[in-house]
Amino acid sequence: MKKNMGSFDKAVRILVAVAIIALYYTKQIGGTAAIVLLVIAGIFIVTSFISSCPLYMLFGINTKSKKSKAIN
């Protein structure tokens, strides 16, 4: 899989996932909404660790910074 996520994007996804998990454990969210949000949090964590988002590929989005190559 081609990497298409930058470090800022990965950090935001992990922070959102941690926030969702914290809301669940403090019983601020529950029921079906909690299940849906926990699945989304899981997806955010997995995509952050593999640095690739299938939806980004589908829409042609790439947040990974491109390093300039020096020509000698």
PQR file of N, CA, C, O and H, with PARSE charges and radii, in Angstrom:
ATOM      1  N   MET A   1       0.832  -1.173   0.000 -0.4000 1.5000
ATOM      2  CA  MET A   1       0.000   0.000   0.000 -0.0000 2.0000
ATOM      3  C   MET A   1       0.882   1.244   0.000  0.5500 1.7000
ATOM      4  O   MET A   1       1.865   1.316   0.738 -0.5500 1.4000
ATOM      5  N   LYS A   2       0.533   2.201  -0.813 -0.4000 1.5000
ATOM      6  CA  LYS A   2       1.300   3.429  -0.916 -0.0000 2.0000
ATOM      7  C   LYS A   2       0.976   4.346   0.268  0.5500 1.7000
ATOM      8  O   LYS A   2      -0.190   4.535   0.615 -0.5500 1.4000
ATOM      9  H   LYS A   2      -0.266   2.142  -1.412  0.4000 1.0000
ATOM     10  N   LYS A   3       2.010   4.907   0.878 -0.4000 1.5000
ATOM     11  CA  LYS A   3       1.815   5.806   2.013 -0.0000 2.0000
ATOM     12  C   LYS A   3       1.320   7.153   1.504  0.5500 1.7000
ATOM     13  O   LYS A   3       1.885   7.719   0.568 -0.5500 1.4000
ATOM     14  H   LYS A   3       2.957   4.754   0.596  0.4000 1.0000
ATOM     15  N   ASN A   4       0.259   7.662   2.127 -0.4000 1.5000
ATOM     16  CA  ASN A   4      -0.323   8.915   1.666 -0.0000 2.0000
ATOM     17  C   ASN A   4      -0.755   9.826   2.821  0.5500 1.7000
ATOM     18  O   ASN A   4      -1.572  10.727   2.632 -0.5500 1.4000
ATOM     19  H   ASN A   4      -0.201   7.202   2.887  0.4000 1.0000
ATOM     20  N   MET A   5      -0.203   9.586   4.020 -0.4000 1.5000
ATOM     21  CA  MET A   5      -0.576  10.400   5.177 -0.0000 2.0000
ATOM     22  C   MET A   5       0.659  11.059   5.771  0.5500 1.7000
ATOM     23  O   MET A   5       1.681  10.408   5.992 -0.5500 1.4000
ATOM     24  H   MET A   5       0.461   8.853   4.173  0.4000 1.0000
ATOM     25  N   GLY A   6       0.553  12.348   6.024 -0.4000 1.5000
ATOM     26  CA  GLY A   6       1.625  13.084   6.668 -0.0000 2.0000
ATOM     27  C   GLY A   6       1.598  12.922   8.179  0.5500 1.7000
ATOM     28  O   GLY A   6       0.649  12.374   8.741 -0.5500 1.4000
ATOM     29  H   GLY A   6      -0.277  12.876   5.845  0.4000 1.0000
ATOM     30  N   SER A   7       2.648  13.404   8.826 -0.4000 1.5000
ATOM     31  CA  SER A   7       2.767  13.232  10.276 -0.0000 2.0000
ATOM     32  C   SER A   7       1.697  14.022  11.033  0.5500 1.7000
ATOM     33  O   SER A   7       1.192  13.549  12.051 -0.5500 1.4000
ATOM     34  H   SER A   7       3.419  13.848   8.370  0.4000 1.0000
ATOM     35  N   PHE A   8       1.346  15.209  10.553 -0.4000 1.5000
ATOM     36  CA  PHE A   8       0.302  15.993  11.214 -0.0000 2.0000
ATOM     37  C   PHE A   8      -1.039  15.269  11.137  0.5500 1.7000
ATOM     38  O   PHE A   8      -1.779  15.213  12.120 -0.5500 1.4000
ATOM     39  H   PHE A   8       1.756  15.593   9.726  0.4000 1.0000
ATOM     40  N   ASP A   9      -1.344  14.719   9.975 -0.4000 1.5000
ATOM     41  CA  ASP A   9      -2.591  13.981   9.771 -0.0000 2.0000
ATOM     42  C   ASP A   9      -2.649  12.766  10.691  0.5500 1.7000
ATOM     43  O   ASP A   9      -3.688  12.488  11.290 -0.5500 1.4000
ATOM     44  H   ASP A   9      -0.743  14.765   9.177  0.4000 1.0000
ATOM     45  N   LYS A  10      -1.537  12.043  10.804 -0.4000 1.5000
ATOM     46  CA  LYS A  10      -1.491  10.876  11.685 -0.0000 2.0000
ATOM     47  C   LYS A  10      -1.697  11.281  13.144  0.5500 1.7000
ATOM     48  O   LYS A  10      -2.422  10.612  13.879 -0.5500 1.4000
ATOM     49  H   LYS A  10      -0.693  12.269  10.318  0.4000 1.0000
ATOM     50  N   ALA A  11      -1.058  12.375  13.561 -0.4000 1.5000
ATOM     51  CA  ALA A  11      -1.180  12.826  14.950 -0.0000 2.0000
ATOM     52  C   ALA A  11      -2.619  13.225  15.279  0.5500 1.7000
ATOM     53  O   ALA A  11      -3.125  12.899  16.352 -0.5500 1.4000
ATOM     54  H   ALA A  11      -0.469  12.919  12.963  0.4000 1.0000
ATOM     55  N   VAL A  12      -3.271  13.925  14.361 -0.4000 1.5000
ATOM     56  CA  VAL A  12      -4.661  14.340  14.582 -0.0000 2.0000
ATOM     57  C   VAL A  12      -5.564  13.118  14.696  0.5500 1.7000
ATOM     58  O   VAL A  12      -6.437  13.073  15.563 -0.5500 1.4000
ATOM     59  H   VAL A  12      -2.859  14.190  13.489  0.4000 1.0000
ATOM     60  N   ARG A  13      -5.365  12.132  13.835 -0.4000 1.5000
ATOM     61  CA  ARG A  13      -6.185  10.921  13.892 -0.0000 2.0000
ATOM     62  C   ARG A  13      -6.008  10.182  15.216  0.5500 1.7000
ATOM     63  O   ARG A  13      -6.981   9.704  15.799 -0.5500 1.4000
ATOM     64  H   ARG A  13      -4.656  12.168  13.130  0.4000 1.0000
ATOM     65  N   ILE A  14      -4.768  10.090  15.688 -0.4000 1.5000
ATOM     66  CA  ILE A  14      -4.512   9.405  16.954 -0.0000 2.0000
ATOM     67  C   ILE A  14      -5.137  10.179  18.114  0.5500 1.7000
ATOM     68  O   ILE A  14      -5.714   9.574  19.018 -0.5500 1.4000
ATOM     69  H   ILE A  14      -3.978  10.479  15.215  0.4000 1.0000
ATOM     70  N   LEU A  15      -5.032  11.494  18.100 -0.4000 1.5000
ATOM     71  CA  LEU A  15      -5.641  12.300  19.162 -0.0000 2.0000
ATOM     72  C   LEU A  15      -7.162  12.157  19.180  0.5500 1.7000
ATOM     73  O   LEU A  15      -7.762  12.059  20.250 -0.5500 1.4000
ATOM     74  H   LEU A  15      -4.564  11.986  17.366  0.4000 1.0000
ATOM     75  N   VAL A  16      -7.780  12.144  18.015 -0.4000 1.5000
ATOM     76  CA  VAL A  16      -9.234  11.970  17.938 -0.0000 2.0000
ATOM     77  C   VAL A  16      -9.621  10.585  18.457  0.5500 1.7000
ATOM     78  O   VAL A  16     -10.604  10.442  19.184 -0.5500 1.4000
ATOM     79  H   VAL A  16      -7.292  12.224  17.145  0.4000 1.0000
ATOM     80  N   ALA A  17      -8.854   9.580  18.086 -0.4000 1.5000
ATOM     81  CA  ALA A  17      -9.139   8.219  18.548 -0.0000 2.0000
ATOM     82  C   ALA A  17      -9.012   8.116  20.065  0.5500 1.7000
ATOM     83  O   ALA A  17      -9.848   7.493  20.720 -0.5500 1.4000
ATOM     84  H   ALA A  17      -8.056   9.696  17.495  0.4000 1.0000
ATOM     85  N   VAL A  18      -7.977   8.721  20.616 -0.4000 1.5000
ATOM     86  CA  VAL A  18      -7.790   8.703  22.074 -0.0000 2.0000
ATOM     87  C   VAL A  18      -8.942   9.442  22.765  0.5500 1.7000
ATOM     88  O   VAL A  18      -9.419   9.007  23.814 -0.5500 1.4000
ATOM     89  H   VAL A  18      -7.299   9.226  20.083  0.4000 1.0000
ATOM     90  N   ALA A  19      -9.383  10.545  22.187 -0.4000 1.5000
ATOM     91  CA  ALA A  19     -10.502  11.296  22.764 -0.0000 2.0000
ATOM     92  C   ALA A  19     -11.781  10.456  22.762  0.5500 1.7000
ATOM     93  O   ALA A  19     -12.530  10.458  23.739 -0.5500 1.4000
ATOM     94  H   ALA A  19      -8.996  10.899  21.335  0.4000 1.0000
ATOM     95  N   ILE A  20     -12.028   9.745  21.671 -0.4000 1.5000
ATOM     96  CA  ILE A  20     -13.218   8.895  21.592 -0.0000 2.0000
ATOM     97  C   ILE A  20     -13.152   7.792  22.643  0.5500 1.7000
ATOM     98  O   ILE A  20     -14.137   7.514  23.326 -0.5500 1.4000
ATOM     99  H   ILE A  20     -11.420   9.743  20.877  0.4000 1.0000
ATOM    100  N   ILE A  21     -11.985   7.169  22.764 -0.4000 1.5000
ATOM    101  CA  ILE A  21     -11.817   6.097  23.750 -0.0000 2.0000
ATOM    102  C   ILE A  21     -12.007   6.642  25.171  0.5500 1.7000
ATOM    103  O   ILE A  21     -12.630   5.990  26.009 -0.5500 1.4000
ATOM    104  H   ILE A  21     -11.184   7.395  22.209  0.4000 1.0000
ATOM    105  N   ALA A  22     -11.471   7.835  25.437 -0.4000 1.5000
ATOM    106  CA  ALA A  22     -11.634   8.448  26.761 -0.0000 2.0000
ATOM    107  C   ALA A  22     -13.102   8.744  27.047  0.5500 1.7000
ATOM    108  O   ALA A  22     -13.569   8.528  28.166 -0.5500 1.4000
ATOM    109  H   ALA A  22     -10.965   8.365  24.756  0.4000 1.0000
ATOM    110  N   LEU A  23     -13.830   9.235  26.055 -0.4000 1.5000
ATOM    111  CA  LEU A  23     -15.258   9.496  26.232 -0.0000 2.0000
ATOM    112  C   LEU A  23     -16.025   8.211  26.535  0.5500 1.7000
ATOM    113  O   LEU A  23     -16.957   8.214  27.340 -0.5500 1.4000
ATOM    114  H   LEU A  23     -13.451   9.410  25.147  0.4000 1.0000
ATOM    115  N   TYR A  24     -15.634   7.125  25.893 -0.4000 1.5000
ATOM    116  CA  TYR A  24     -16.296   5.847  26.140 -0.0000 2.0000
ATOM    117  C   TYR A  24     -16.032   5.358  27.567  0.5500 1.7000
ATOM    118  O   TYR A  24     -16.956   4.945  28.267 -0.5500 1.4000
ATOM    119  H   TYR A  24     -14.877   7.123  25.239  0.4000 1.0000
ATOM    120  N   TYR A  25     -14.773   5.407  27.991 -0.4000 1.5000
ATOM    121  CA  TYR A  25     -14.437   4.894  29.326 -0.0000 2.0000
ATOM    122  C   TYR A  25     -14.952   5.775  30.459  0.5500 1.7000
ATOM    123  O   TYR A  25     -15.134   5.293  31.577 -0.5500 1.4000
ATOM    124  H   TYR A  25     -14.022   5.742  27.422  0.4000 1.0000
ATOM    125  N   THR A  26     -15.190   7.059  30.189 -0.4000 1.5000
ATOM    126  CA  THR A  26     -15.787   7.922  31.209 -0.0000 2.0000
ATOM    127  C   THR A  26     -17.306   7.928  31.112  0.5500 1.7000
ATOM    128  O   THR A  26     -17.982   8.696  31.797 -0.5500 1.4000
ATOM    129  H   THR A  26     -15.042   7.451  29.281  0.4000 1.0000
ATOM    130  N   LYS A  27     -17.838   7.055  30.246 -0.4000 1.5000
ATOM    131  CA  LYS A  27     -19.280   6.868  30.055 -0.0000 2.0000
ATOM    132  C   LYS A  27     -20.007   8.131  29.596  0.5500 1.7000
ATOM    133  O   LYS A  27     -21.165   8.363  29.943 -0.5500 1.4000
ATOM    134  H   LYS A  27     -17.289   6.431  29.690  0.4000 1.0000
ATOM    135  N   GLN A  28     -19.291   8.945  28.802 -0.4000 1.5000
ATOM    136  CA  GLN A  28     -19.921  10.120  28.202 -0.0000 2.0000
ATOM    137  C   GLN A  28     -20.695   9.740  26.941  0.5500 1.7000
ATOM    138  O   GLN A  28     -21.638  10.426  26.549 -0.5500 1.4000
ATOM    139  H   GLN A  28     -18.351   8.756  28.520  0.4000 1.0000
ATOM    140  N   ILE A  29     -20.283   8.639  26.313 -0.4000 1.5000
ATOM    141  CA  ILE A  29     -21.003   8.124  25.148 -0.0000 2.0000
ATOM    142  C   ILE A  29     -21.350   6.665  25.417  0.5500 1.7000
ATOM    143  O   ILE A  29     -20.639   5.971  26.143 -0.5500 1.4000
ATOM    144  H   ILE A  29     -19.516   8.082  26.632  0.4000 1.0000
ATOM    145  N   GLY A  30     -22.429   6.215  24.836 -0.4000 1.5000
ATOM    146  CA  GLY A  30     -22.852   4.836  25.053 -0.0000 2.0000
ATOM    147  C   GLY A  30     -23.750   4.362  23.934  0.5500 1.7000
ATOM    148  O   GLY A  30     -24.108   5.128  23.039 -0.5500 1.4000
ATOM    149  H   GLY A  30     -23.007   6.778  24.245  0.4000 1.0000
ATOM    150  N   GLY A  31     -24.106   3.109  23.992 -0.4000 1.5000
ATOM    151  CA  GLY A  31     -25.021   2.533  23.013 -0.0000 2.0000
ATOM    152  C   GLY A  31     -24.428   2.407  21.632  0.5500 1.7000
ATOM    153  O   GLY A  31     -23.228   2.189  21.463 -0.5500 1.4000
ATOM    154  H   GLY A  31     -23.815   2.487  24.719  0.4000 1.0000
ATOM    155  N   THR A  32     -25.297   2.548  20.644 -0.4000 1.5000
ATOM    156  CA  THR A  32     -24.897   2.399  19.250 -0.0000 2.0000
ATOM    157  C   THR A  32     -23.884   3.458  18.834  0.5500 1.7000
ATOM    158  O   THR A  32     -22.957   3.169  18.077 -0.5500 1.4000
ATOM    159  H   THR A  32     -26.272   2.725  20.781  0.4000 1.0000
ATOM    160  N   ALA A  33     -24.055   4.669  19.320 -0.4000 1.5000
ATOM    161  CA  ALA A  33     -23.116   5.742  18.990 -0.0000 2.0000
ATOM    162  C   ALA A  33     -21.708   5.388  19.464  0.5500 1.7000
ATOM    163  O   ALA A  33     -20.733   5.652  18.761 -0.5500 1.4000
ATOM    164  H   ALA A  33     -24.808   4.904  19.935  0.4000 1.0000
ATOM    165  N   ALA A  34     -21.601   4.800  20.636 -0.4000 1.5000
ATOM    166  CA  ALA A  34     -20.290   4.416  21.169 -0.0000 2.0000
ATOM    167  C   ALA A  34     -19.651   3.356  20.288  0.5500 1.7000
ATOM    168  O   ALA A  34     -18.456   3.428  20.000 -0.5500 1.4000
ATOM    169  H   ALA A  34     -22.394   4.586  21.207  0.4000 1.0000
ATOM    170  N   ILE A  35     -20.432   2.372  19.858 -0.4000 1.5000
ATOM    171  CA  ILE A  35     -19.897   1.312  19.003 -0.0000 2.0000
ATOM    172  C   ILE A  35     -19.385   1.883  17.688  0.5500 1.7000
ATOM    173  O   ILE A  35     -18.284   1.556  17.246 -0.5500 1.4000
ATOM    174  H   ILE A  35     -21.402   2.314  20.092  0.4000 1.0000
ATOM    175  N   VAL A  36     -20.188   2.736  17.068 -0.4000 1.5000
ATOM    176  CA  VAL A  36     -19.794   3.347  15.795 -0.0000 2.0000
ATOM    177  C   VAL A  36     -18.529   4.187  15.979  0.5500 1.7000
ATOM    178  O   VAL A  36     -17.601   4.089  15.176 -0.5500 1.4000
ATOM    179  H   VAL A  36     -21.083   3.002  17.427  0.4000 1.0000
ATOM    180  N   LEU A  37     -18.486   5.005  17.019 -0.4000 1.5000
ATOM    181  CA  LEU A  37     -17.320   5.858  17.254 -0.0000 2.0000
ATOM    182  C   LEU A  37     -16.077   5.042  17.599  0.5500 1.7000
ATOM    183  O   LEU A  37     -14.973   5.415  17.200 -0.5500 1.4000
ATOM    184  H   LEU A  37     -19.240   5.085  17.670  0.4000 1.0000
ATOM    185  N   LEU A  38     -16.229   3.940  18.331 -0.4000 1.5000
ATOM    186  CA  LEU A  38     -15.078   3.094  18.643 -0.0000 2.0000
ATOM    187  C   LEU A  38     -14.539   2.395  17.393  0.5500 1.7000
ATOM    188  O   LEU A  38     -13.330   2.204  17.264 -0.5500 1.4000
ATOM    189  H   LEU A  38     -17.126   3.637  18.655  0.4000 1.0000
ATOM    190  N   VAL A  39     -15.416   2.018  16.488 -0.4000 1.5000
ATOM    191  CA  VAL A  39     -14.961   1.438  15.218 -0.0000 2.0000
ATOM    192  C   VAL A  39     -14.185   2.482  14.424  0.5500 1.7000
ATOM    193  O   VAL A  39     -13.135   2.181  13.858 -0.5500 1.4000
ATOM    194  H   VAL A  39     -16.398   2.173  16.593  0.4000 1.0000
ATOM    195  N   ILE A  40     -14.700   3.704  14.384 -0.4000 1.5000
ATOM    196  CA  ILE A  40     -14.000   4.784  13.688 -0.0000 2.0000
ATOM    197  C   ILE A  40     -12.646   5.052  14.348  0.5500 1.7000
ATOM    198  O   ILE A  40     -11.652   5.267  13.655 -0.5500 1.4000
ATOM    199  H   ILE A  40     -15.553   3.948  14.844  0.4000 1.0000
ATOM    200  N   ALA A  41     -12.604   5.042  15.670 -0.4000 1.5000
ATOM    201  CA  ALA A  41     -11.339   5.237  16.388 -0.0000 2.0000
ATOM    202  C   ALA A  41     -10.346   4.137  16.027  0.5500 1.7000
ATOM    203  O   ALA A  41      -9.162   4.409  15.830 -0.5500 1.4000
ATOM    204  H   ALA A  41     -13.412   4.867  16.233  0.4000 1.0000
ATOM    205  N   GLY A  42     -10.817   2.912  15.940 -0.4000 1.5000
ATOM    206  CA  GLY A  42      -9.949   1.802  15.550 -0.0000 2.0000
ATOM    207  C   GLY A  42      -9.399   1.979  14.149  0.5500 1.7000
ATOM    208  O   GLY A  42      -8.220   1.731  13.898 -0.5500 1.4000
ATOM    209  H   GLY A  42     -11.779   2.691  16.100  0.4000 1.0000
ATOM    210  N   ILE A  43     -10.254   2.408  13.243 -0.4000 1.5000
ATOM    211  CA  ILE A  43      -9.820   2.658  11.863 -0.0000 2.0000
ATOM    212  C   ILE A  43      -8.782   3.777  11.839  0.5500 1.7000
ATOM    213  O   ILE A  43      -7.781   3.675  11.131 -0.5500 1.4000
ATOM    214  H   ILE A  43     -11.212   2.610  13.447  0.4000 1.0000
ATOM    215  N   PHE A  44      -9.011   4.841  12.602 -0.4000 1.5000
ATOM    216  CA  PHE A  44      -8.052   5.945  12.673 -0.0000 2.0000
ATOM    217  C   PHE A  44      -6.697   5.464  13.165  0.5500 1.7000
ATOM    218  O   PHE A  44      -5.666   5.857  12.618 -0.5500 1.4000
ATOM    219  H   PHE A  44      -9.825   4.924  13.177  0.4000 1.0000
ATOM    220  N   ILE A  45      -6.683   4.623  14.185 -0.4000 1.5000
ATOM    221  CA  ILE A  45      -5.425   4.134  14.738 -0.0000 2.0000
ATOM    222  C   ILE A  45      -4.692   3.253  13.730  0.5500 1.7000
ATOM    223  O   ILE A  45      -3.488   3.408  13.527 -0.5500 1.4000
ATOM    224  H   ILE A  45      -7.520   4.303  14.629  0.4000 1.0000
ATOM    225  N   VAL A  46      -5.413   2.332  13.101 -0.4000 1.5000
ATOM    226  CA  VAL A  46      -4.785   1.432  12.123 -0.0000 2.0000
ATOM    227  C   VAL A  46      -4.224   2.221  10.948  0.5500 1.7000
ATOM    228  O   VAL A  46      -3.082   2.001  10.546 -0.5500 1.4000
ATOM    229  H   VAL A  46      -6.391   2.206  13.266  0.4000 1.0000
ATOM    230  N   THR A  47      -5.010   3.134  10.395 -0.4000 1.5000
ATOM    231  CA  THR A  47      -4.534   3.901   9.247 -0.0000 2.0000
ATOM    232  C   THR A  47      -3.367   4.813   9.627  0.5500 1.7000
ATOM    233  O   THR A  47      -2.507   5.091   8.791 -0.5500 1.4000
ATOM    234  H   THR A  47      -5.938   3.313  10.722  0.4000 1.0000
ATOM    235  N   SER A  48      -3.327   5.275  10.861 -0.4000 1.5000
ATOM    236  CA  SER A  48      -2.202   6.099  11.307 -0.0000 2.0000
ATOM    237  C   SER A  48      -0.919   5.280  11.377  0.5500 1.7000
ATOM    238  O   SER A  48       0.144   5.758  10.980 -0.5500 1.4000
ATOM    239  H   SER A  48      -4.026   5.049  11.540  0.4000 1.0000
ATOM    240  N   PHE A  49      -1.010   4.058  11.875 -0.4000 1.5000
ATOM    241  CA  PHE A  49       0.187   3.231  11.995 -0.0000 2.0000
ATOM    242  C   PHE A  49       0.699   2.731  10.657  0.5500 1.7000
ATOM    243  O   PHE A  49       1.906   2.545  10.499 -0.5500 1.4000
ATOM    244  H   PHE A  49      -1.873   3.670  12.198  0.4000 1.0000
ATOM    245  N   ILE A  50      -0.185   2.507   9.683 -0.4000 1.5000
ATOM    246  CA  ILE A  50       0.284   2.057   8.371 -0.0000 2.0000
ATOM    247  C   ILE A  50       0.522   3.228   7.417  0.5500 1.7000
ATOM    248  O   ILE A  50       0.986   3.029   6.294 -0.5500 1.4000
ATOM    249  H   ILE A  50      -1.165   2.658   9.812  0.4000 1.0000
ATOM    250  N   SER A  51       0.207   4.445   7.858 -0.4000 1.5000
ATOM    251  CA  SER A  51       0.423   5.687   7.086 -0.0000 2.0000
ATOM    252  C   SER A  51      -0.287   5.686   5.740  0.5500 1.7000
ATOM    253  O   SER A  51       0.184   6.304   4.785 -0.5500 1.4000
ATOM    254  H   SER A  51      -0.169   4.607   8.771  0.4000 1.0000
ATOM    255  N   SER A  52      -1.394   5.010   5.663 -0.4000 1.5000
ATOM    256  CA  SER A  52      -2.124   4.934   4.412 -0.0000 2.0000
ATOM    257  C   SER A  52      -3.626   4.914   4.692  0.5500 1.7000
ATOM    258  O   SER A  52      -4.101   4.181   5.559 -0.5500 1.4000
ATOM    259  H   SER A  52      -1.777   4.508   6.438  0.4000 1.0000
ATOM    260  N   CYS A  53      -4.360   5.734   3.941 -0.4000 1.5000
ATOM    261  CA  CYS A  53      -5.806   5.800   4.088 -0.0000 2.0000
ATOM    262  C   CYS A  53      -6.456   5.411   2.753  0.5500 1.7000
ATOM    263  O   CYS A  53      -6.226   6.072   1.741 -0.5500 1.4000
ATOM    264  H   CYS A  53      -3.974   6.329   3.237  0.4000 1.0000
ATOM    265  N   PRO A  54      -7.258   4.355   2.745 -0.5600 1.5000
ATOM    266  CA  PRO A  54      -7.905   3.936   1.497  0.2800 2.0000
ATOM    267  C   PRO A  54      -8.790   5.020   0.877  0.5500 1.7000
ATOM    268  O   PRO A  54      -8.854   5.136  -0.347 -0.5500 1.4000
ATOM    269  N   LEU A  55      -9.464   5.808   1.699 -0.4000 1.5000
ATOM    270  CA  LEU A  55     -10.295   6.884   1.146 -0.0000 2.0000
ATOM    271  C   LEU A  55      -9.442   7.965   0.480  0.5500 1.7000
ATOM    272  O   LEU A  55      -9.849   8.548  -0.525 -0.5500 1.4000
ATOM    273  H   LEU A  55      -9.411   5.714   2.693  0.4000 1.0000
ATOM    274  N   TYR A  56      -8.265   8.230   1.038 -0.4000 1.5000
ATOM    275  CA  TYR A  56      -7.361   9.188   0.404 -0.0000 2.0000
ATOM    276  C   TYR A  56      -6.961   8.692  -0.983  0.5500 1.7000
ATOM    277  O   TYR A  56      -6.894   9.473  -1.932 -0.5500 1.4000
ATOM    278  H   TYR A  56      -7.934   7.756   1.854  0.4000 1.0000
ATOM    279  N   MET A  57      -6.694   7.392  -1.097 -0.4000 1.5000
ATOM    280  CA  MET A  57      -6.337   6.830  -2.407 -0.0000 2.0000
ATOM    281  C   MET A  57      -7.484   6.971  -3.386  0.5500 1.7000
ATOM    282  O   MET A  57      -7.281   7.309  -4.552 -0.5500 1.4000
ATOM    283  H   MET A  57      -6.748   6.757  -0.326  0.4000 1.0000
ATOM    284  N   LEU A  58      -8.688   6.712  -2.908 -0.4000 1.5000
ATOM    285  CA  LEU A  58      -9.868   6.790  -3.757 -0.0000 2.0000
ATOM    286  C   LEU A  58     -10.062   8.195  -4.326  0.5500 1.7000
ATOM    287  O   LEU A  58     -10.409   8.356  -5.496 -0.5500 1.4000
ATOM    288  H   LEU A  58      -8.853   6.438  -1.961  0.4000 1.0000
ATOM    289  N   PHE A  59      -9.835   9.210  -3.488 -0.4000 1.5000
ATOM    290  CA  PHE A  59     -10.040  10.594  -3.908 -0.0000 2.0000
ATOM    291  C   PHE A  59      -8.769  11.289  -4.365  0.5500 1.7000
ATOM    292  O   PHE A  59      -8.812  12.466  -4.724 -0.5500 1.4000
ATOM    293  H   PHE A  59      -9.553   9.079  -2.538  0.4000 1.0000
ATOM    294  N   GLY A  60      -7.636  10.592  -4.363 -0.4000 1.5000
ATOM    295  CA  GLY A  60      -6.385  11.165  -4.842 -0.0000 2.0000
ATOM    296  C   GLY A  60      -5.772  12.178  -3.893  0.5500 1.7000
ATOM    297  O   GLY A  60      -5.069  13.088  -4.332 -0.5500 1.4000
ATOM    298  H   GLY A  60      -7.600   9.636  -4.071  0.4000 1.0000
ATOM    299  N   ILE A  61      -6.025  12.035  -2.600 -0.4000 1.5000
ATOM    300  CA  ILE A  61      -5.490  12.961  -1.604 -0.0000 2.0000
ATOM    301  C   ILE A  61      -4.173  12.412  -1.072  0.5500 1.7000
ATOM    302  O   ILE A  61      -4.041  11.210  -0.839 -0.5500 1.4000
ATOM    303  H   ILE A  61      -6.596  11.295  -2.243  0.4000 1.0000
ATOM    304  N   ASN A  62      -3.204  13.296  -0.882 -0.4000 1.5000
ATOM    305  CA  ASN A  62      -1.918  12.898  -0.324 -0.0000 2.0000
ATOM    306  C   ASN A  62      -1.447  14.007   0.614  0.5500 1.7000
ATOM    307  O   ASN A  62      -1.132  15.107   0.160 -0.5500 1.4000
ATOM    308  H   ASN A  62      -3.312  14.272  -1.072  0.4000 1.0000
ATOM    309  N   THR A  63      -1.396  13.729   1.916 -0.4000 1.5000
ATOM    310  CA  THR A  63      -0.960  14.734   2.882 -0.0000 2.0000
ATOM    311  C   THR A  63       0.493  14.526   3.300  0.5500 1.7000
ATOM    312  O   THR A  63       1.013  15.258   4.142 -0.5500 1.4000
ATOM    313  H   THR A  63      -1.652  12.836   2.285  0.4000 1.0000
ATOM    314  N   LYS A  64       1.136  13.538   2.715 -0.4000 1.5000
ATOM    315  CA  LYS A  64       2.540  13.282   3.012 -0.0000 2.0000
ATOM    316  C   LYS A  64       3.384  14.343   2.325  0.5500 1.7000
ATOM    317  O   LYS A  64       3.202  14.631   1.142 -0.5500 1.4000
ATOM    318  H   LYS A  64       0.714  12.944   2.031  0.4000 1.0000
ATOM    319  N   SER A  65       4.317  14.924   3.086 -0.4000 1.5000
ATOM    320  CA  SER A  65       5.153  15.982   2.508 -0.0000 2.0000
ATOM    321  C   SER A  65       6.125  15.378   1.513  0.5500 1.7000
ATOM    322  O   SER A  65       6.646  14.280   1.710 -0.5500 1.4000
ATOM    323  H   SER A  65       4.465  14.691   4.047  0.4000 1.0000
ATOM    324  N   LYS A  66       6.352  16.101   0.466 -0.4000 1.5000
ATOM    325  CA  LYS A  66       7.291  15.657  -0.553 -0.0000 2.0000
ATOM    326  C   LYS A  66       8.630  16.318  -0.300  0.5500 1.7000
ATOM    327  O   LYS A  66       8.734  17.544  -0.289 -0.5500 1.4000
ATOM    328  H   LYS A  66       5.929  16.993   0.306  0.4000 1.0000
ATOM    329  N   LYS A  67       9.656  15.503  -0.095 -0.4000 1.5000
ATOM    330  CA  LYS A  67      10.983  16.035   0.149 -0.0000 2.0000
ATOM    331  C   LYS A  67      11.624  16.371  -1.203  0.5500 1.7000
ATOM    332  O   LYS A  67      11.552  15.596  -2.157 -0.5500 1.4000
ATOM    333  H   LYS A  67       9.571  14.507  -0.104  0.4000 1.0000
ATOM    334  N   SER A  68      12.240  17.529  -1.253 -0.4000 1.5000
ATOM    335  CA  SER A  68      12.882  17.924  -2.495 -0.0000 2.0000
ATOM    336  C   SER A  68      14.195  17.160  -2.643  0.5500 1.7000
ATOM    337  O   SER A  68      14.929  16.958  -1.675 -0.5500 1.4000
ATOM    338  H   SER A  68      12.298  18.158  -0.479  0.4000 1.0000
ATOM    339  N   LYS A  69      14.472  16.742  -3.870 -0.4000 1.5000
ATOM    340  CA  LYS A  69      15.691  15.987  -4.157 -0.0000 2.0000
ATOM    341  C   LYS A  69      16.720  16.950  -4.761  0.5500 1.7000
ATOM    342  O   LYS A  69      16.431  17.696  -5.697 -0.5500 1.4000
ATOM    343  H   LYS A  69      13.877  16.906  -4.657  0.4000 1.0000
ATOM    344  N   ALA A  70      17.907  16.907  -4.201 -0.4000 1.5000
ATOM    345  CA  ALA A  70      18.978  17.759  -4.705 -0.0000 2.0000
ATOM    346  C   ALA A  70      19.572  17.118  -5.955  0.5500 1.7000
ATOM    347  O   ALA A  70      19.812  15.912  -5.999 -0.5500 1.4000
ATOM    348  H   ALA A  70      18.142  16.301  -3.440  0.4000 1.0000
ATOM    349  N   ILE A  71      19.801  17.936  -6.954 -0.4000 1.5000
ATOM    350  CA  ILE A  71      20.401  17.456  -8.197 -0.0000 2.0000
ATOM    351  C   ILE A  71      21.864  17.852  -8.171  0.5500 1.7000
ATOM    352  O   ILE A  71      22.204  19.028  -8.045 -0.5500 1.4000
ATOM    353  H   ILE A  71      19.606  18.916  -6.919  0.4000 1.0000
ATOM    354  N   ASN A  72      22.727  16.850  -8.293 -0.4000 1.5000
ATOM    355  CA  ASN A  72      24.188  17.118  -8.264 -0.0000 2.0000
ATOM    356  C   ASN A  72      24.723  17.242  -9.650  0.5500 1.7000
ATOM    357  O   ASN A  72      25.920  17.465  -9.832 -0.5500 1.4000
ATOM    358  H   ASN A  72      22.451  15.895  -8.396  0.4000 1.0000
TER
END
